Amino acid sequence: QGVEVQTDYVPLLNSLAIYGWQLTCVLPTPIVKTNREGNLSTKQIVFLQRPSLPQKAKKKESKVNNL
């Protein structure tokens, strides 16, 4: 009660989005810290993924098989 949770993943997501990474899941942890002002902070585990890229080896194999 009376607790406000603030998270800001936008800078992280923007910096990784140009490389194709996407946020898939955020897991909170039981780690809680208090700073000098009395604010609480928690650690979270962030999972990211990006689509797999076609492998060059597969392309070479298909070219060899077509000859």
N, C-alpha and C positions, 0 to 999 in steps of 0.2 A: 504494500500500500504506500502510495506516495513516491514510488520509485519510477524513474524514467530511464529507459534503456536507449542509448544512442550508439549506432554503428554507422560507419561510413566506409563502404567498400568501393565507392565510385573511383577514387584515384587508382587503387590497385587494379580494378577491372579495366579501366581505360588504358592503363599502361600495358596490360597483357592482351587486350582485345586485338591489338594490331598484329599480334602473332597467332591469332586464332584461338586463344584460350577462353574458356567459358566457365563461369561459376556453376558447380553442380550441387554442392552441399556445404553447410556450415555446422560444425559440431561444437557446442559449448563444452568447456572443461570445468572441473570443480576448483580451478585455480582462481582465487580472488585476492586482489591486492588493494590496499588503501594508500592514496597519496597524501601529501601534506595538508591539502584542503579538505580531506575527509571523503573525497570521491572514491568510489569503488570501481575497479576495473577487472575484467575477466579476460582470460585467454581463450581463444577459439581456434579450432582446427578448420582450415579452409581447403576444400577439395576443388581442383580445377581440372578440366579436360579439354582436349581439342580433337577434332576429327583426325583420323589416321590419314596419312598421305600415301598415295600409291608408291610402291617400292620400284626402284629402277631395275632391279634384278628381274622382276616379273615382266616388265616391258621387254627386256632383252630376250628372255626365254620365248615370249610370244613371237618376236621377230624371227628368231632362229627356227621355230616350228613352222612358220609360214613359208620359209624358203624352199 
